[in-house]
Amino acid sequence: MPKLYTFLIACLFLAPLSSAKDPIAAFTINDGQSTVVLDHSAWQYFLNNYLEFDDFGQSYFTYQDVTSSDQAQLNNYLKVLSSVSTRSLNAKEEHAFWINLYNALTVKVVLDAYPVDSIKDIDSRFGGLLATGPWSKQRFEVSGIPLSLDNIEHDIIRPKYKDYRTHFVLNCAARGCPNLSKLAFTAENIDQQLETAEATFINHQRGIRFDGKTLILSKIFDWYLEDFADNEEELITLLAPKVNATMRARLNGYRGNIKYEYDWSLNEVR
């Protein structure tokens, strides 16, 4: 069990971000000279103990095995993250912070509602008839600013970092989702982790595959096409050099139909 995670004093006692006219806009500020390093060992402990991979390299989470004491440790980790002043971090350290926060918070959301068949069933409306999922609810604060999972992904990470590979590292707790990384993100490993996550997902059948002559892509490429390319033709041009030789040969010059799929069932070990 890791000791309670401590952060450098410098990142905890700066002026509150909530003084900004647009609170979320305050998270655009960074200290390019900062050498502050955050401690994510508690999240690493959680990953070490509850993340598993199948024979094809897909990650699953053993939600059913999480002990009450370990869940309390996860909650403590998130509590410490809530006190971080991101303006005291350099850009890579902050990018890693947001990814770890998003992923750990998603696991907490699932654990708090477990057992569930899908993350979309959490916070559903009209007695479960409308499966909206937990993303829009403000359930966390960073430096006193209330945030939802959508805020973290769409209002902070995507516009600030403009790196489409981020879609391959954010945990959505679904079987159609890219892997939850076995390593906590840090400023030192973030570039390699993003590269590995991209290669792993697009070379797995839930990322790209063919059904007969029809190209099947993850819905991620449909939902966030603008982050990848201007249109589907350019998307295929982007993906083709990144897949294995057999798939590359089929993608090069492909002009056929594209079907998008996604499996929302919970990414739990069964």
C-alpha positions in Angstrom: 0.0 0.0 0.0 1.6 3.3 -1.0 2.1 6.1 1.6 -0.2 9.1 1.2 1.1 10.8 -1.9 2.7 14.1 -1.3 3.2 16.9 -3.9 5.7 19.7 -3.8 4.6 22.6 -1.7 4.9 24.9 -4.7 2.0 23.4 -6.6 -0.4 23.7 -3.7 -0.3 27.2 -2.5 -0.6 29.5 -5.5 -3.5 31.8 -6.0 -6.8 30.0 -6.7 -7.7 29.5 -10.3 -11.3 30.3 -9.6 -10.6 34.0 -9.7 -10.5 33.8 -13.5 -13.5 35.3 -15.4 -13.9 32.1 -17.3 -12.8 29.4 -14.8 -11.9 26.7 -17.3 -9.8 29.2 -19.3 -7.6 29.5 -16.2 -6.2 26.0 -17.0 -4.5 27.3 -20.1 -1.7 28.8 -18.0 1.5 26.9 -17.5 5.0 27.5 -16.0 7.4 26.6 -18.8 10.3 26.6 -16.4 8.7 24.5 -13.7 10.5 21.4 -12.4 7.6 20.3 -10.2 7.0 16.6 -10.4 3.8 15.1 -9.2 3.6 11.7 -7.4 1.2 9.3 -9.1 2.4 6.2 -7.3 -1.1 5.6 -5.7 -2.6 5.4 -9.2 0.3 3.1 -10.3 -0.5 0.9 -7.3 -4.1 0.6 -8.4 -3.1 -0.3 -12.0 -0.6 -2.9 -10.8 -3.3 -4.6 -8.7 -6.5 -4.4 -10.8 -5.6 -4.0 -14.5 -5.3 -7.1 -16.6 -4.7 -7.9 -20.3 -6.1 -10.7 -22.5 -4.0 -12.7 -25.0 -4.7 -10.1 -27.7 -3.4 -7.2 -25.6 -6.7 -5.7 -24.6 -7.0 -4.3 -21.1 -9.7 -5.1 -18.6 -10.4 -4.0 -15.0 -11.2 -6.2 -12.1 -13.7 -3.9 -10.5 -15.2 -6.7 -8.5 -11.9 -7.4 -6.7 -11.2 -3.8 -5.5 -11.1 -3.8 -1.7 -12.7 -1.1 0.4 -9.3 0.0 1.7 -7.9 0.3 -1.9 -11.0 2.2 -3.0 -10.4 4.6 -0.1 -6.8 5.0 -1.2 -8.0 5.9 -4.7 -10.3 8.5 -3.3 -7.4 9.9 -1.3 -5.3 10.1 -4.4 -8.1 12.0 -6.2 -8.4 14.3 -3.2 -4.8 15.2 -3.4 -5.1 15.9 -7.2 -7.9 18.3 -6.5 -5.5 20.5 -4.6 -3.0 20.8 -7.4 -2.5 24.2 -9.0 -1.9 23.3 -12.6 -0.4 26.7 -13.4 2.6 25.6 -11.4 3.3 22.8 -13.8 5.1 22.7 -17.2 3.0 21.5 -20.1 4.0 17.9 -20.2 3.6 17.5 -16.4 0.1 19.0 -16.7 -0.9 16.9 -19.7 0.1 13.8 -17.6 -1.9 15.2 -14.7 -5.1 15.5 -16.7 -4.9 12.1 -18.2 -4.2 10.4 -14.9 -7.0 12.4 -13.3 -9.5 11.5 -16.0 -8.7 7.8 -15.9 -8.7 7.5 -12.1 -11.9 9.5 -11.8 -13.6 7.3 -14.4 -12.6 4.2 -12.4 -14.0 5.8 -9.2 -17.3 6.6 -11.0 -17.6 3.0 -12.1 -16.7 1.6 -8.6 -19.2 3.9 -6.9 -22.0 2.6 -9.1 -20.8 -1.0 -9.5 -22.2 -3.4 -10.5 -23.2 -2.0 -13.8 -23.4 -3.5 -17.3 -22.1 -0.3 -19.0 -20.8 3.1 -18.0 -23.6 4.6 -20.0 -26.0 3.2 -17.4 -24.5 5.5 -14.7 -26.6 8.7 -14.1 -29.0 7.5 -16.8 -32.3 9.4 -16.9 -36.0 8.6 -16.9 -35.6 5.4 -15.0 -32.8 4.1 -17.2 -34.6 4.7 -20.5 -32.1 7.3 -21.5 -28.5 6.0 -21.0 -26.6 9.3 -20.9 -23.6 8.2 -18.9 -21.7 10.1 -16.2 -19.7 12.5 -18.3 -21.6 15.8 -18.0 -22.1 15.9 -14.3 -19.7 18.1 -12.4 -18.3 15.7 -9.8 -14.8 16.9 -9.1 -12.9 20.1 -8.4 -9.4 21.2 -9.3 -8.2 24.2 -7.3 -11.8 24.9 -6.3 -13.2 24.8 -9.9 -16.0 22.3 -10.5 -15.3 20.0 -13.4 -17.0 17.2 -15.2 -15.3 14.5 -17.2 -16.5 16.3 -20.3 -14.9 19.5 -19.1 -11.6 17.7 -18.6 -11.6 16.0 -22.0 -13.4 18.5 -24.3 -12.7 21.9 -22.6 -9.2 21.3 -21.4 -7.2 18.4 -22.9 -8.4 18.5 -26.5 -8.2 22.2 -27.2 -5.1 22.8 -25.2 -2.9 19.9 -26.4 -4.4 19.3 -29.9 -3.0 15.8 -30.0 -5.4 13.2 -31.5 -3.5 10.5 -29.7 -5.1 11.6 -26.5 -8.2 9.7 -27.7 -6.2 6.5 -27.3 -5.3 7.1 -23.7 -8.5 8.3 -22.0 -10.3 5.6 -20.1 -14.0 5.3 -21.0 -14.5 2.0 -19.1 -15.9 0.2 -22.2 -14.7 -2.8 -24.2 -14.7 -0.6 -27.4 -12.4 1.9 -25.7 -8.6 2.0 -26.2 -6.6 0.3 -23.4 -6.2 1.8 -20.0 -2.5 2.1 -19.8 -0.6 -0.1 -17.3 1.6 2.8 -16.5 0.6 6.1 -14.8 1.5 9.0 -17.1 4.4 11.2 -16.3 6.2 14.1 -18.1 9.0 11.6 -18.8 6.9 8.8 -20.4 4.0 10.7 -21.9 5.4 10.9 -25.5 6.2 7.2 -25.6 2.9 6.3 -24.0 0.9 8.2 -26.5 2.8 6.6 -29.4 2.4 3.1 -27.9 -1.3 3.7 -27.2 -2.0 4.7 -30.8 -0.1 1.8 -32.3 -1.8 -0.7 -30.0 -5.4 0.5 -30.7 -5.3 0.9 -34.4 -3.6 -2.5 -34.8 -6.4 -4.1 -32.8 -9.7 -5.2 -34.3 -11.7 -2.8 -32.2 -9.8 0.0 -33.8 -9.5 -1.0 -37.5 -10.7 -4.2 -39.3 -12.4 -5.4 -42.4 -15.7 -7.3 -42.5 -15.5 -8.8 -46.0 -14.9 -5.7 -48.2 -16.3 -3.2 -45.7 -13.9 -1.2 -43.6 -14.9 -1.2 -39.9 -13.5 1.6 -37.8 -13.9 2.5 -34.2 -16.6 5.1 -33.5 -13.9 7.3 -32.0 -12.8 8.1 -35.6 -16.4 9.2 -36.4 -17.1 11.2 -33.2 -13.8 13.1 -33.3 -13.0 13.1 -37.0 -12.0 16.8 -36.8 -9.2 15.9 -34.5 -7.7 13.4 -36.9 -8.4 14.8 -40.4 -10.6 17.0 -42.6 -12.5 14.0 -44.1 -12.6 10.2 -44.2 -10.2 10.0 -47.2 -7.6 12.0 -45.2 -8.3 9.8 -42.2 -7.4 6.7 -44.1 -4.3 8.4 -45.4 -3.3 9.1 -41.8 -3.9 5.6 -40.6 -2.5 3.5 -43.4 1.2 4.0 -42.6 0.6 3.2 -38.9 -0.9 -0.3 -39.3 0.7 -3.7 -40.1 1.7 -4.5 -43.7 -1.4 -6.6 -44.4 -3.9 -4.0 -43.3 -1.8 -1.2 -44.9 -2.2 -2.9 -48.3 -6.0 -2.9 -47.9 -6.2 0.7 -46.7 -4.0 2.2 -49.4 -6.3 3.7 -52.0 -9.5 2.4 -50.2 -12.6 4.2 -51.4 -15.3 1.8 -50.2 -17.9 2.0 -47.5 -16.9 2.7 -43.9 -18.9 1.4 -41.0 -18.3 2.7 -37.4 -18.7 0.4 -34.4 -18.2 0.6 -30.6 -18.9 -1.8 -27.8 -20.2 0.0 -24.7 -20.2 -3.0 -22.4 -18.1 -2.6 -19.3 -14.4 -3.4 -19.6 -14.5 -5.8 -16.6 -12.8 -9.1 -16.2 -15.5 -11.8 -16.4 
